[in-house]
Amino acid sequence: MNLRRKAPPDSLYLLLDTLCNAFGGIILLAVLVVLLTSKEKSQSAGSTDSAEMLPRRLALAQTNLQQSLQLSGELHAKAGDARWQQQMALLSTRNELQDALQQTRDTAAQDRGELDTAGAADPAERLKFLNAELATAQAGKLAAQNRLAAASQNLVRLKQRQADLQAQVTTQLDALQRPLRLPREHETGKRVLYIIVRYSRIYPCHNLDSSRDETDIHWTTTPGEDTAEPIPGQGLDPEAAASYFGGLSNEDVYLVFLTFEDSFPAFLSAKQSAVSRGIAYGWEPFRPEDGPIIFSTSGHIPKPQ
């Protein structure tokens, strides 16, 4: 005979029964009111405690601040003391020595590890490793030699290019420049005849018979030099100077015109007459402020222009 046992009622049904009951609802409301009241009391008590603790905390913070300021002053005073500074320097030196010692220990440990590894390794494997390193080094050396050879060849090409460009520049310069030949000085057997051109007149310093012209030029002789001052209104007219040049030999005479700037047209006319007769000439400009013309056996220094 099968017996059917009834399962105990679930607690959820009991809760629903309580909620649905009026008396249970009153009890639930009472519990909620008690819980809310207790929470408000705890909050008010906490705020009261915090208001009472605030002055105490403020006084404690001020005390800590005063102690910190006093400690800071003491530390600054000790830091300014020479003894403390010396101790700080010694401490810094000690730290540096400790770091150096630790680095030395680490290096020594690393070296010992490498030596132990090398000693523990198989000699055949070690030989293979060294041969591989040697081959790598030789390959690097060969690559460096190849780069050096390439650089040398490039340098040779650049030098050749530079020489070609220099030749081109020289060719262009030669095409743009005109070679000139300066006159070569040489001794001559011709007699120099000075002619002063002033006041728009021609004043030969010597007559055709090689005597000094004292009619048209006032001469002042001092030791070592002769001063020639043309007399205004005297001398030869530029057109009439052709007869004077006609009496000169173009093979024996070289004319030097000492021309003042106020008589340049007269010089041009006289020069044309001399050139038409084949007489060589030269000229030197003068200004009135340069003073009289002085002939000296020791030469003269030209005045600055």
C-alpha positions as CSV (number, residue, x, y, z in Angstrom):
1,M,0.0,0.0,0.0
2,N,1.5,3.3,-1.0
3,L,1.5,6.0,1.5
4,R,1.4,9.6,0.2
5,R,3.1,12.1,2.5
6,K,2.1,15.7,2.4
7,A,5.0,18.1,1.9
8,P,5.3,20.8,4.5
9,P,3.8,24.1,3.5
10,D,6.4,26.6,1.8
11,S,7.4,29.6,3.9
12,L,6.4,31.9,1.0
13,Y,2.8,31.0,1.5
14,L,3.1,31.8,5.2
15,L,4.5,35.3,4.3
16,L,1.7,35.9,1.9
17,D,-0.8,34.8,4.5
18,T,0.8,37.3,7.0
19,L,0.7,40.1,4.5
20,C,-2.8,39.5,3.7
21,N,-3.8,39.4,7.3
22,A,-4.7,42.9,8.7
23,F,-3.0,42.2,12.0
24,G,0.2,41.2,10.2
25,G,0.1,44.5,8.2
26,I,-0.1,46.5,11.4
27,I,2.9,44.7,12.8
28,L,4.9,45.3,9.6
29,L,4.1,49.0,9.8
30,A,5.2,49.2,13.4
31,V,8.5,47.5,12.5
32,L,9.2,50.0,9.7
33,V,8.5,53.0,11.9
34,V,10.9,51.7,14.5
35,L,13.7,51.2,11.9
36,L,13.2,54.7,10.5
37,T,13.3,56.3,13.9
38,S,16.5,54.4,14.9
39,K,18.2,55.6,11.7
40,E,17.4,59.2,12.3
41,K,18.7,59.0,15.9
42,S,22.0,57.5,14.7
43,Q,22.5,60.3,12.1
44,S,21.7,63.1,14.7
45,A,24.1,61.5,17.2
46,G,26.9,61.3,14.5
47,S,26.5,65.0,13.6
48,T,26.6,66.0,17.2
49,D,29.8,64.0,17.8
50,S,31.4,65.6,14.7
51,A,30.5,69.1,15.8
52,E,32.1,68.4,19.3
53,M,35.2,66.9,17.7
54,L,35.8,69.7,15.3
55,P,37.5,72.1,17.8
56,R,39.6,69.3,19.2
57,R,40.8,68.4,15.7
58,L,41.5,72.0,14.9
59,A,43.6,72.4,18.1
60,L,45.5,69.2,17.3
61,A,46.2,70.4,13.7
62,Q,47.6,73.8,15.0
63,T,49.8,71.9,17.5
64,N,51.2,69.7,14.7
65,L,51.8,72.8,12.5
66,Q,53.8,74.5,15.3
67,Q,55.8,71.4,15.9
68,S,56.5,71.0,12.1
69,L,57.6,74.7,11.8
70,Q,59.9,74.3,14.8
71,L,61.4,71.1,13.4
72,S,61.9,72.8,10.0
73,G,63.7,75.7,11.7
74,E,66.0,73.3,13.5
75,L,66.7,71.3,10.3
76,H,67.6,74.6,8.5
77,A,69.9,75.6,11.3
78,K,71.6,72.3,11.2
79,A,71.9,72.4,7.4
80,G,73.7,75.7,7.6
81,D,76.2,74.4,10.1
82,A,79.7,73.5,8.6
83,R,79.8,70.3,10.6
84,W,76.5,69.0,9.2
85,Q,77.6,70.1,5.7
86,Q,80.8,68.1,6.1
87,Q,78.8,65.1,7.3
88,M,76.4,65.4,4.3
89,A,79.4,65.5,1.9
90,L,80.8,62.4,3.6
91,L,77.5,60.7,3.3
92,S,77.3,61.6,-0.4
93,T,80.8,60.3,-0.9
94,R,80.0,57.1,0.9
95,N,76.9,56.6,-1.3
96,E,79.0,57.1,-4.4
97,L,81.7,54.7,-3.1
98,Q,79.0,52.1,-2.3
99,D,77.5,52.5,-5.8
100,A,81.0,52.1,-7.4
101,L,81.7,49.1,-5.2
102,Q,78.4,47.5,-6.1
103,Q,79.1,48.1,-9.8
104,T,82.5,46.5,-9.4
105,R,80.9,43.6,-7.7
106,D,78.4,43.2,-10.5
107,T,81.1,43.4,-13.2
108,A,83.2,40.8,-11.3
109,A,80.2,38.5,-10.9
110,Q,79.4,38.9,-14.7
111,D,83.0,38.2,-15.6
112,R,83.1,35.1,-13.3
113,G,79.9,33.9,-14.9
114,E,81.3,34.3,-18.4
115,L,84.5,32.5,-17.3
116,D,82.5,29.7,-15.8
117,T,80.4,29.5,-18.9
118,A,83.5,29.4,-21.1
119,G,85.1,26.8,-18.9
120,A,82.0,24.7,-18.7
121,A,81.4,24.8,-22.5
122,D,82.7,22.2,-24.8
123,P,86.0,23.2,-26.4
124,A,84.7,22.1,-29.8
125,E,81.6,24.2,-29.4
126,R,83.7,27.1,-28.2
127,L,86.0,26.7,-31.3
128,K,82.9,26.8,-33.6
129,F,81.7,29.9,-31.9
130,L,85.0,31.6,-32.2
131,N,85.3,30.6,-35.9
132,A,81.9,32.0,-36.5
133,E,82.9,35.3,-34.9
134,L,86.1,35.4,-36.9
135,A,84.2,34.8,-40.2
136,T,81.8,37.6,-39.3
137,A,84.7,39.9,-38.6
138,Q,86.4,39.0,-41.8
139,A,83.2,39.6,-43.7
140,G,82.9,43.0,-42.1
141,K,86.5,43.8,-43.0
142,L,85.9,42.7,-46.6
143,A,82.8,44.9,-46.8
144,A,84.7,47.9,-45.4
145,Q,87.5,47.3,-47.9
146,N,84.9,47.2,-50.8
147,R,83.4,50.5,-49.5
148,L,86.9,52.0,-49.3
149,A,87.7,50.9,-52.9
150,A,84.3,52.3,-54.1
151,A,85.0,55.6,-52.4
152,S,88.5,55.8,-53.9
153,Q,87.1,55.2,-57.4
154,N,84.4,57.8,-56.8
155,L,87.1,60.2,-55.7
156,V,89.1,59.6,-58.8
157,R,85.9,60.2,-60.9
158,L,85.2,63.4,-59.0
159,K,88.8,64.7,-59.6
160,Q,88.5,63.9,-63.3
161,R,85.1,65.7,-63.4
162,Q,86.7,68.7,-61.6
163,A,89.6,68.7,-64.1
164,D,87.1,68.6,-67.0
165,L,85.0,71.5,-65.5
166,Q,88.2,73.5,-64.9
167,A,89.2,73.0,-68.5
168,Q,85.7,74.1,-69.6
169,V,85.9,77.2,-67.4
170,T,89.4,78.0,-68.8
171,T,88.1,77.6,-72.3
172,Q,85.2,79.9,-71.6
173,L,87.4,82.5,-70.0
174,D,89.9,82.4,-72.9
175,A,86.9,82.9,-75.3
176,L,85.7,85.9,-73.3
177,Q,89.1,87.5,-72.7
178,R,91.4,89.2,-75.2
179,P,95.1,88.9,-74.6
180,L,97.0,92.1,-74.5
181,R,100.7,92.8,-74.9
182,L,102.2,95.6,-72.8
183,P,104.8,97.7,-74.5
184,R,108.4,96.7,-73.7
185,E,110.7,99.4,-72.5
186,H,114.0,99.6,-74.2
187,E,116.8,102.1,-74.6
188,T,116.6,104.6,-77.4
189,G,119.1,106.9,-78.9
190,K,116.5,109.7,-79.6
191,R,116.9,113.1,-77.9
192,V,114.0,114.1,-75.6
193,L,112.6,117.5,-76.4
194,Y,110.2,119.0,-73.9
195,I,107.5,121.3,-75.1
196,I,105.3,123.3,-72.6
197,V,101.7,123.9,-73.7
198,R,100.2,126.8,-71.7
199,Y,98.2,129.9,-72.3
200,S,97.0,128.2,-75.5
201,R,100.5,128.6,-76.9
202,I,103.4,126.2,-77.7
203,Y,106.7,126.8,-75.8
204,P,109.5,124.6,-77.0
205,C,112.2,124.4,-74.2
206,H,115.0,124.3,-76.9
207,N,115.4,125.9,-80.2
208,L,116.2,124.0,-83.4
209,D,119.9,124.5,-82.7
210,S,119.5,122.7,-79.3
211,S,120.0,126.0,-77.4
212,R,117.7,126.8,-74.5
213,D,114.8,129.1,-75.4
214,E,115.2,132.1,-73.2
215,T,113.0,134.4,-75.4
216,D,109.6,132.8,-74.6
217,I,110.5,131.1,-71.3
218,H,111.7,132.6,-68.1
219,W,114.3,130.3,-66.6
220,T,115.4,130.2,-63.0
221,T,118.5,128.2,-62.3
222,T,119.4,126.9,-58.8
223,P,121.9,124.2,-57.8
224,G,120.6,120.9,-59.3
225,E,117.4,122.2,-61.0
226,D,116.0,124.6,-63.6
227,T,112.6,126.2,-63.3
228,A,110.8,127.1,-66.5
229,E,108.0,129.7,-66.5
230,P,106.4,130.4,-69.9
231,I,105.8,134.1,-70.6
232,P,102.2,134.9,-71.5
233,G,101.7,136.1,-75.0
234,Q,105.0,134.6,-76.2
235,G,105.7,131.1,-77.7
236,L,104.3,129.7,-81.0
237,D,100.8,129.6,-82.2
238,P,99.5,125.9,-82.5
239,E,99.1,126.3,-86.3
240,A,102.5,128.0,-86.7
241,A,104.2,125.2,-84.7
242,A,104.2,123.0,-87.9
243,S,107.2,125.0,-89.2
244,Y,109.0,124.2,-85.9
245,F,108.3,120.5,-86.1
246,G,109.3,120.5,-89.8
247,G,112.9,121.4,-88.7
248,L,113.1,118.3,-86.5
249,S,114.2,114.9,-87.5
250,N,111.8,112.1,-86.7
251,E,114.7,109.7,-86.3
252,D,116.5,111.7,-83.6
253,V,113.8,113.5,-81.6
254,Y,111.1,112.3,-79.1
255,L,108.6,115.0,-78.1
256,V,107.2,115.3,-74.6
257,F,104.2,117.7,-74.3
258,L,103.9,119.2,-70.7
259,T,100.2,120.2,-71.1
260,F,98.3,122.4,-68.7
261,E,94.6,121.8,-68.6
262,D,93.6,125.2,-69.9
263,S,95.5,124.5,-73.2
264,F,94.4,121.1,-74.2
265,P,93.0,122.1,-77.6
266,A,96.4,123.7,-78.4
267,F,98.1,120.4,-77.5
268,L,95.8,118.4,-79.8
269,S,96.6,120.7,-82.7
270,A,100.4,120.6,-82.0
271,K,100.3,116.8,-81.6
272,Q,98.5,116.4,-84.9
273,S,101.3,118.4,-86.6
274,A,104.0,116.3,-85.0
275,V,102.3,113.0,-85.9
276,S,101.8,114.1,-89.5
277,R,105.6,114.4,-89.7
278,G,106.2,111.0,-88.1
279,I,107.6,112.3,-84.8
280,A,107.0,110.1,-81.8
281,Y,105.6,111.9,-78.7
282,G,104.3,111.5,-75.2
283,W,102.5,113.9,-72.9
284,E,101.9,114.6,-69.2
285,P,99.0,116.7,-67.8
286,F,99.5,119.6,-65.4
287,R,97.2,121.9,-63.5
288,P,97.8,125.6,-62.8
289,E,98.0,125.0,-59.0
290,D,100.9,122.5,-59.7
291,G,103.2,125.5,-60.0
292,P,106.0,126.0,-62.5
293,I,107.7,123.2,-64.3
294,I,111.0,122.2,-62.7
295,F,113.8,120.2,-64.5
296,S,116.1,118.4,-62.1
297,T,119.0,116.0,-62.5
298,S,117.7,114.1,-59.5
299,G,114.1,113.7,-60.7
300,H,110.9,114.9,-59.0
301,I,108.0,113.5,-57.0
302,P,104.6,113.9,-58.7
303,K,102.1,115.8,-56.7
304,P,99.0,113.9,-55.6
305,Q,96.0,114.2,-57.8
